[in-house]
């Protein structure tokens, strides 16, 4: 019987470790992005699963849109996290085309219910 308990304990430790590795990989890989363009503006789309508006920070710096997402792992009464597999601190950036001229003060961001973050950057005539 002791060997079975030891085996379960080792398997549980292995699963938890694999979950932590998966979470670390997700945090280091960065957030997936798309950059789209219309006649009036650029649209940068980021994957932000599980994020709320207060979790997201968007910055623009010299042609690059930067996003930082600090997600919170919600506490569930009478549950314990067995495998912490989701990264909580996610970052990403997207470069606009080199000739892009935008008005960062006119930018707006929308976080959709499906976990997608849209960042709109209006073009200027420069």
C-alpha positions in Angstrom: 0.0 0.0 0.0 2.8 2.4 0.7 4.2 2.1 -2.8 0.9 3.0 -4.3 0.7 6.2 -2.1 4.3 7.0 -3.0 3.5 6.5 -6.7 0.4 8.8 -6.5 2.5 11.4 -4.7 5.2 11.3 -7.3 2.7 11.4 -10.1 0.9 14.4 -8.5 4.2 16.2 -8.1 5.0 15.5 -11.8 1.6 16.8 -13.0 2.0 20.0 -10.9 5.5 20.6 -12.2 4.3 20.1 -15.8 1.5 22.7 -15.2 4.0 25.2 -13.9 6.2 24.6 -16.9 3.3 25.1 -19.2 2.3 28.4 -17.4 5.9 29.7 -17.6 6.1 28.8 -21.3 2.8 30.7 -21.9 4.1 33.8 -20.1 7.5 33.8 -21.9 6.0 33.1 -25.4 4.0 36.3 -25.4 0.5 37.2 -26.5 -0.5 36.4 -30.1 -1.3 39.4 -32.3 -2.6 40.6 -35.6 -2.1 44.0 -37.2 -4.8 45.2 -39.6 -5.1 48.5 -41.6 -8.0 50.4 -43.0 -8.1 53.8 -44.7 -8.7 55.5 -41.4 -6.8 53.5 -38.7 -4.7 50.6 -37.7 -6.2 47.8 -35.6 -4.0 45.6 -33.4 -5.7 42.5 -32.1 -4.3 40.7 -29.1 -5.4 37.4 -27.6 -6.2 38.1 -23.9 -8.1 35.0 -22.6 -9.4 35.3 -19.1 -8.5 39.0 -18.7 -10.7 41.7 -17.4 -10.3 45.4 -18.3 -8.5 46.1 -15.0 -5.9 43.4 -15.9 -4.8 45.1 -19.1 -2.3 47.9 -19.7 -1.8 49.2 -23.2 1.0 51.5 -24.2 2.2 53.0 -27.5 5.9 53.8 -28.0 7.5 54.8 -31.3 5.6 52.6 -33.7 5.0 49.7 -31.3 1.9 48.8 -29.3 2.8 47.1 -26.0 0.3 45.1 -23.9 0.7 43.8 -20.4 -1.9 41.5 -18.9 -1.8 40.5 -15.2 -4.6 38.0 -14.8 -5.9 36.9 -11.5 -6.6 33.2 -10.7 -10.0 33.4 -9.1 -10.5 31.6 -5.7 -13.0 28.9 -5.8 -14.4 28.0 -2.4 -13.8 24.3 -1.5 -11.5 23.8 -4.5 -7.7 23.6 -4.5 -5.5 24.3 -7.6 -4.0 21.0 -8.5 -2.3 21.9 -11.8 -1.5 25.6 -12.2 -1.2 25.6 -16.0 -2.3 29.1 -17.0 0.2 31.9 -17.2 -0.9 34.9 -15.2 1.5 37.6 -16.4 1.3 37.9 -20.2 3.0 40.5 -22.4 2.9 41.2 -26.0 3.8 43.8 -28.6 3.1 44.6 -32.2 5.0 46.8 -34.6 3.1 49.0 -37.0 4.6 49.4 -40.5 7.7 51.7 -40.5 5.8 54.4 -42.5 2.8 54.4 -40.2 1.8 57.8 -38.8 -0.8 57.6 -36.0 -2.4 59.7 -33.3 -1.7 57.8 -30.0 -3.8 60.3 -28.0 -6.8 59.3 -30.2 -6.3 55.6 -29.6 -8.9 53.4 -28.0 -9.0 49.8 -26.7 -11.8 47.4 -26.4 -11.7 44.1 -24.5 -14.4 41.7 -25.8 -16.1 39.0 -23.9 -14.4 36.4 -26.0 -11.0 37.3 -24.6 -9.9 39.4 -27.6 -8.3 42.9 -27.1 -8.8 45.4 -29.9 -6.5 48.5 -30.0 -7.5 51.1 -32.6 -5.0 53.7 -33.6 -6.3 56.5 -35.9 -4.0 57.5 -38.8 -2.7 61.1 -39.2 -1.9 62.9 -42.4 1.8 63.3 -41.6 
